[in-house]
Amino acid sequence: MLEAVETLVSGKPVLDNAIRSSMQENIQKMMGLALLIMVIVLFFVFKVQWRILPLLVVLIAVVGTVGLMGWLQIPITMVSMAVFPILIGLGIDYAIQFQNRYDEEMHEEDSNE
């Protein structure tokens, strides 16, 4: 008589796949939460006319980075996922500083007239 045979796939490929899928789910949650926090902080702390502009600049940079990675066929790995928080952190910081400096110069120019 034929008996049913159960197979269980295990090993490094299965573990890598589980880690990758878990990280993709968590990175989506992290990006959404980071976006929400940045919008709140920009509205309450940053007192310029175009408050959301730095966030738009960072989102364009992230989309451009992901697009370039896809175009160059660079896979999204655990190491490459670590680049996105750095890109977001540095990008929002520099964009806010640039916009703040621009706003200062415009106000200074208006007061000199």
C-alpha positions in Angstrom: 0.0 0.0 0.0 1.1 3.6 -0.7 1.5 5.8 2.3 1.3 9.6 2.2 4.6 11.2 2.5 5.0 14.6 4.0 7.9 16.8 3.0 9.2 19.8 4.9 11.4 22.3 3.1 13.9 24.0 5.4 17.4 25.5 5.4 18.9 28.8 4.5 16.7 29.6 1.5 13.5 29.2 3.5 14.9 31.3 6.3 16.1 34.0 3.9 12.7 34.1 2.3 10.9 34.4 5.7 13.3 37.2 6.8 12.9 39.1 3.5 9.1 38.9 3.5 9.0 40.0 7.2 11.3 42.9 6.5 9.2 44.0 3.5 6.1 44.1 5.7 7.9 45.9 8.5 9.5 48.5 6.2 6.1 49.4 4.8 4.8 50.0 8.3 7.9 51.9 9.2 7.7 54.2 6.1 4.0 55.0 6.8 4.7 55.8 10.5 7.8 57.9 9.6 5.8 59.8 7.0 3.0 60.5 9.5 5.5 61.7 12.1 7.4 63.9 9.7 4.1 65.6 8.5 3.2 66.3 12.2 6.6 67.6 13.0 6.8 69.8 9.9 3.4 71.3 10.6 4.0 72.1 14.3 7.7 73.0 14.4 8.6 74.3 10.9 7.2 77.8 10.5 7.6 78.6 6.8 5.1 78.9 3.9 5.9 75.6 2.2 6.1 73.2 5.2 5.7 70.0 3.3 8.2 70.7 0.6 11.1 69.0 2.3 9.0 65.8 2.6 8.2 66.0 -1.1 11.9 66.3 -1.9 12.7 63.2 0.3 9.9 61.2 -1.3 11.2 62.0 -4.7 14.7 60.9 -3.6 13.3 57.6 -2.2 11.3 56.8 -5.4 14.3 57.7 -7.5 16.5 55.5 -5.5 14.2 52.5 -5.7 13.6 53.2 -9.4 17.4 53.3 -10.1 17.9 50.1 -8.1 15.3 48.4 -10.3 16.7 49.8 -13.5 20.2 48.7 -12.5 18.8 45.3 -11.3 20.1 45.8 -7.8 18.1 43.5 -5.5 16.5 44.8 -2.3 18.3 43.0 0.4 18.7 43.6 4.2 21.7 45.8 3.6 20.1 47.9 0.9 17.0 48.3 3.0 19.2 50.0 5.6 19.9 52.8 3.1 16.3 54.1 3.2 16.2 55.3 6.8 19.6 57.0 6.3 18.3 58.6 3.0 15.1 59.8 4.7 16.9 61.1 7.7 19.6 63.0 5.9 17.3 64.1 3.1 14.7 65.7 5.4 17.4 67.3 7.4 19.2 68.9 4.5 15.9 69.9 2.8 14.7 71.6 5.9 18.0 73.5 6.4 18.1 74.5 2.7 14.5 75.8 2.8 15.0 77.5 6.1 18.1 79.3 4.8 16.3 80.3 1.6 13.4 81.7 3.7 15.9 83.7 5.8 17.5 85.2 2.7 14.2 86.2 1.3 13.1 87.9 4.5 16.5 89.7 4.7 16.1 90.8 1.1 12.6 92.1 1.8 13.8 94.1 4.9 16.6 95.7 2.9 14.2 97.2 0.3 
